[in-house]
Amino acid sequence: MSVTVLLGAYEPDKPANRSSALVDMANAYPGANGYRPVGQFQAITAALPGPFSNATAFVASDGTGALIGATTSAIYRYSGTSWTALATGLTVPGRWSFTQFGDLAICVNGGTTKKVDLIANTIANVPGAPTALVVATVRDFVVYGQAGGDALMVQWSAFNDADGNTPGTDQAGFQPMLVGGHVMGIAGGEYGVIVQRGRVVRMSYTGDPDNPFQFDEISANIGAVSRGSITQVGRDVYFLSDEGFMRCDGNQVVPIGVERVDRTFSTTYPRSTLDQMYAAADPRRNIVSWTMPGAPGLTLLYDYALDRWSALRTYAKAAFSGFSSNLSLDDLDALYPGGLDTIPYSFDDPRFAGGDPLFLMVDETNVIGTLSGANMAASFTCPFQEMVPGYRTRVKKVRPLGDATSGLSVAFDCRARLGDAASATAFGTLMPSGLIPVRANARYIAPRLDFAAGAVWSYQQGLELDVASGGAR
């Protein structure tokens, strides 16, 4: 008799029996009817010269990409092969937040607000700007959160002028958020979404010179528990609340992790550790990520197009969205060792200008890279199966439902009672027939599939088991 066990959605909050959801998994992207591999970390920069304290990337009006990285005491720009210091000796060690305003990158961390000219590669203080912990661009305004050291204050610049910061002049102004607690983050765009500790508010432009913004409450009792948990994709804002992971589309807040990953995450990471979290979007995939550092750490991936979760278990300090950088002459010389005359493109070709969207991670040595190497080691743990109801089951052969031809193994946790101690046995020889000979006999069997690091595969859907009744005992 053949029994097919498909790799269901990663939803570890659900019971590990009579469910289609995976109990555990690591290092794969969710697919429509299975999973796809994740590449190993590949460095694209040298190490930052100090402890990582956030980074981001922008595309200037001339089309070139700019990668800005910050440490606890300095701001740098990456230029081809090395980090160039823009500002050093900074004394406020808070995590940096960035936004693009034209060809300026506005940088805040609770100290003096800075602006980086993305074309001139210079940095300066923003005249009259408040200190702030979060920043965003809403329409034609720079908007600051926790402005001037006030955790409840939102302040914005003059219309289309980052340097105009006198409230009451050219539509510059401020709004104390007296209800909802600390301002945790601001999402920008055509309108702003202000995420507070216990509330979410929409910030809409009115055009009134005296009162340019209207503030409307979206959620009265849901907000973010961590500033680092907030990220934006288009008009959607994602964050971690007291109730779990949430999405806000500017009109309502809806849960995306309830009875799926929320309970498992909250029991793994206490509230006191959540200030270490980094949230980011993968611009090449429909994925939002939340990274908690560790050895290994955890990065939860949520595919918002498929409404499915998965997890990475690898060391990473942080993750953020970025772009490839423009190439220098030295970089071109390395790519074309025969000399610049052998380059088959004009130096003005867009392929050399950068700006290609990337999902970037930071390793333990403060190096930034992409997940583009050989496949990571991956694993999938299925829930318990009672394949012959009321009887023990003997499993004799397994056929993996995927395109790997080597580097994979299966294991079975075999139990007479669900509450018994785990007892897993692994089998790993994939025959030319596509079958793995196995030997398992139990009433409840939980299959696990493992891929070795570097194994070549592009999709995995599940397992097909050759089983027979093993008796009633």
Stockholm file with secondary structure:
# STOCKHOLM 1.0

chainA/1-473         MSVTVLLGAYEPDKPANRSSALVDMANAYPGANGYRPVGQFQAITAALPGPFSNATAFVASDGTGALIGATTSAIYRYSGTSWTALATGLTVPGRWSFTQFGDLAICVNGGTTKKVDLIANTIANVPGAPTALVVATVRDFVVYGQAGGDALMVQWSAFNDADGNTPGTDQAGFQPMLVGGHVMGIAGGEYGVIVQRGRVVRMSYTGDPDNPFQFDEISANIGAVSRGSITQVGRDVYFLSDEGFMRCDGNQVVPIGVERVDRTFSTTYPRSTLDQMYAAADPRRNIVSWTMPGAPGLTLLYDYALDRWSALRTYAKAAFSGFSSNLSLDDLDALYPGGLDTIPYSFDDPRFAGGDPLFLMVDETNVIGTLSGANMAASFTCPFQEMVPGYRTRVKKVRPLGDATSGLSVAFDCRARLGDAASATAFGTLMPSGLIPVRANARYIAPRLDFAAGAVWSYQQGLELDVASGGAR
#=GR chainA/1-473 SS CEEEEECCCBCTTSCSBSCSSBSEEESEEECSSSEEECEEEEECSCCCSSCEEEEEEEECTTSCEEEEEEESSCEEEEETTEEEEEECCCCCCCCCEEEEETTEEEEESSSSCEEEETTTTEEEECTTCCCCSEEEEETTEEEEESGGGCTTEEEECBTTBTTCCCTTSTTCEEEECCSSSSEEEEECBSSEEEEESSCEEEEEECCCSSSCEEEEEEESSCCCSCGGGCEEETTEEEEEETTEEEEECSSCEEESSTTTTHHHHHHHSCGGGGGGCEEEEETTTTEEEEEECSTTCEEEEEETTTTEEEEECSCCSEEEEEECCCCCHHHHHHHCTTCGGGCCSCTTCGGGSCCCEEEEEECTTSCEEEEEEEECCEEEECCBBCSSTTSEEEEEEEEEEESCCSSEEEEEEEESSTTSCCCEEEECCCCTTSCEEEEEEESEEEEEEEECTTCCCSCEEEEEEEEEEEECC
#=GC SS_cons         CEEEEECCCBCTTSCSBSCSSBSEEESEEECSSSEEECEEEEECSCCCSSCEEEEEEEECTTSCEEEEEEESSCEEEEETTEEEEEECCCCCCCCCEEEEETTEEEEESSSSCEEEETTTTEEEECTTCCCCSEEEEETTEEEEESGGGCTTEEEECBTTBTTCCCTTSTTCEEEECCSSSSEEEEECBSSEEEEESSCEEEEEECCCSSSCEEEEEEESSCCCSCGGGCEEETTEEEEEETTEEEEECSSCEEESSTTTTHHHHHHHSCGGGGGGCEEEEETTTTEEEEEECSTTCEEEEEETTTTEEEEECSCCSEEEEEECCCCCHHHHHHHCTTCGGGCCSCTTCGGGSCCCEEEEEECTTSCEEEEEEEECCEEEECCBBCSSTTSEEEEEEEEEEESCCSSEEEEEEEESSTTSCCCEEEECCCCTTSCEEEEEEESEEEEEEEECTTCCCSCEEEEEEEEEEEECC
//
